[in-house]
Amino acid sequence: MRRLLGIAIVAFLLTAAGAPAGAVPHPDATFRSERVYFHCIGDTKLQNVPSAQGEVAPWDTAPPPGSVTDQAGCGHLEYGIGGDQFDSIFQGTFTGNVRNLTVQLHEMAHSDQQPFGTEVIVKLSVDGTARLTQTTAQLLPVESENSGVTNRAVFSISGLGYDTEEGNGAQVRTFRLTIASPTRGASLWVWDTTEVPAGITFNPPTLAPTVFAAE
């Protein structure tokens, strides 16, 4: 009996690894999938300007409003200088249980000074609590798109452990995603057009090839 109890405790700890401290999984938790899209901060095309003033790019479920030809969209130039005012920061909410998410990014192909992919620092906080800090990875482009003008890259964050409610859940959480550059090679991230629908899929059916484990 003692041996069986020990195995059960180990199994529980392994299951809970990566979950928020004190979180108790609900046996009837389910996970709805939702796609959200990053949007520009106002009408400023170069988002470094509002970022330097402490503003962050929002997201919601509404797809980009138009094409580049309609003057839609914006971008953020990464310098690798450091500090939030120089980083690409996105913030929004999700309602319900969350275990994984996948981020889709688009980069101007000619801006990347790193031929084997863009090296980035990914950070994620949920309701002000850090769940991913200073995670550096080489984001290999999934594909060249828009006649070679941009590259699309994706990554997932797993093991978030927000599975405490019955069914899909009703708790609203605020997620803050930061994309930073550890080098001084300039990278221009672009979003909010039909050509570059950057954003997040919560509880995706499958994970991206690059996966970060939540802390």
Summary of the structure (lengths in Angstrom):
residues: 215
radius of gyration: 18.5
end to end distance: 32.8
largest distance: 69.4
contacts: 664
relative contact order: 0.28
helix: 13%
strand: 41%
